[in-house]
Amino acid sequence: MKIIEILPELNIGGVERHVIDLSNELAERGHDVLVISNGGQMQGQLYDKVLHWQLPVHKKDPFTAFSCSKKIFSRVKDEGWEVIHAHSRVPAWIAWIVSYKTKVPWLYTAHACYSLNYGLIPLKHAKYVISVSETVKKHLNDYLPPNNIVVQNALPAPSLCWSPESSCGKTEIKFLFIGRLTRIKGLQTVIEALGAVDEECWTLDVLGDGIMMDELKKLSQEMGISQKVTFHGSSDQTDQYMAQSDCLLFPSYSEGMPLTLARAVQIGIPVIASNIPSVVEISGTEEGLLQPGNVEVWSSSISTFINTKNPGLIISYSRIPSFEKMVDANESTYKTLI
């Protein structure tokens, strides 16, 4: 098959990770794959077999979107691309326009519980919509076309794994946060919670970037813990950090499909996580999960972990989606549309 994948950019993030892994595996299975994005830090992770075309498909501007649509339309007609797969709201508008002009089918993967507004209009016109979790499907239900399915996001098996022995003899607990530095990811709760714990034998590594970087650094100073919190910015070494840390803190207020949490389960690192629908979907229980945004509850749970190394939540590896099955489901959907 000849498959186009469109997403805004290839900077570090869950959608980007998904599209890169999916595209690489599709290419390994013998399909022709063209990824269209504005480029970014992760572009080099695409296999040589995968084509990349840099266009400003990230801009929320109707004139730019229409211009991109015209260029993609010409290439689809000239090169015979058979299906278009969009992975964000602006690419959805572009895919809808190109499909209307070329009659090439398009589908959409909904990666998050988006704001319910006019930006979701294209979804009802997609030939298929894939939701990455039951949580996302339920949230977007009124905007979905008749043909829609749930295919949980998944990651290839990691090459590293966490071991309890890695923390033996260490005098400090190494906490880890991975994610965009935006309010919805909840790092502000963690920083305030750490500032309230009595124990001092800990550090926190923060992997990620975002609009709250300066605000969160200031908050760590105000809480008197700035010397214990290290902001590393975006990193492609997340697996290594997970394998070498003692506990992942996952304080999100909302997630479509928590890939960082899924990766933590694959690697085996203990996790303290928020009680939100998508996390419950993965864990199968609310037991051990914490109310998002509740500083007192998070501080108490962190203190307990420092003293006992018991995160209170154990997620079975068997509940983590299979990468092979995820790619199979996408591949099958493409074949159905073509």
Disulfide bonds with the S-S distance in Angstrom:
none
